[in-house]
Amino acid sequence: MFVGVHERQLDPKGRVALPAPFRPRLEPRCYLSVGRDKCVDILTADSFEEVARDAVEKVRRGEMDRNQQRALASNTFEVVVDAQGRILVDEVLRAYAGLSLNSRVVVTGSFDRVEIWEPGRHGSISAQALREIAGEGVERPDATA
């Protein structure tokens, strides 16, 4: 399981250091792909193979469009974790997620995957999700009834 939030810096070459607690499961190689809500997903090799098999099956069952499968496959990159625990975030993924060279990024655990976020986007999405968890703006039946 991947949990927690870590602030990192994207270096001038587009590399980011993985948080130490995440490295053992992601080494020696992992996969970076387009994630939901415009983040970059980092998946273990085993997890990515499962995602790929699932996508192929969804296309066969008509639950996923073949163009979505193509977009997922062509925007996924196998990367090697270097000796300093860094991975290279491809330019395509940086553009997708709004990440700039030499800028802060947020690296979060999301149970079955790791995500890389532009800090402002992560803050907004996280704040909204916490409000939902807290029940703000959700109709609740009267507890006294």
C-alpha positions, 0 to 999 in steps of 0.5 A, spaced: 500 500 500 502 507 498 499 512 503 502 519 505 503 526 501 510 528 500 513 534 497 518 534 492 522 538 486 522 536 479 529 537 477 531 541 470 531 534 467 524 532 469 526 527 474 523 526 481 526 523 487 521 517 489 519 518 497 523 512 500 517 508 503 515 507 496 522 505 493 522 498 495 515 496 491 517 501 485 524 498 484 527 497 479 522 499 474 515 502 474 510 505 469 508 512 469 501 513 465 496 519 465 492 519 471 485 521 473 484 528 474 490 530 470 495 527 475 501 522 473 500 515 475 506 511 478 504 503 478 508 497 479 510 493 474 505 487 476 499 493 477 501 495 470 500 489 467 493 488 471 491 494 468 493 493 461 489 486 461 483 489 464 483 494 459 484 489 453 478 485 456 474 492 457 475 493 450 473 486 448 466 487 452 465 493 449 466 497 456 472 501 453 473 504 447 479 502 443 481 509 442 481 510 450 486 503 450 490 506 445 491 513 448 492 509 455 498 505 452 501 510 448 501 515 454 504 510 458 512 509 459 516 504 463 522 507 467 527 505 471 529 508 478 536 510 478 541 509 484 538 516 487 531 513 487 529 518 481 525 517 475 524 521 469 517 524 468 516 524 460 515 531 457 508 528 455 506 526 462 509 533 465 504 537 460 498 533 461 499 534 469 501 541 468 508 540 471 514 544 470 521 543 470 524 546 476 518 546 480 515 543 486 510 537 485 506 533 490 507 525 490 502 522 494 500 514 495 493 512 493 493 505 496 494 501 489 498 507 486 503 513 487 500 519 484 504 526 482 500 532 482 501 539 480 501 542 488 495 547 486 491 542 483 492 537 488 490 542 494 484 543 490 482 536 489 484 534 496 480 539 500 474 538 496 474 530 497 475 532 505 469 536 505 465 530 502 468 525 507 466 530 512 459 530 510 459 538 508 454 539 503 451 532 503 443 531 505 443 527 511 437 524 514 435 528 521 438 523 526 433 525 531 427 522 527 
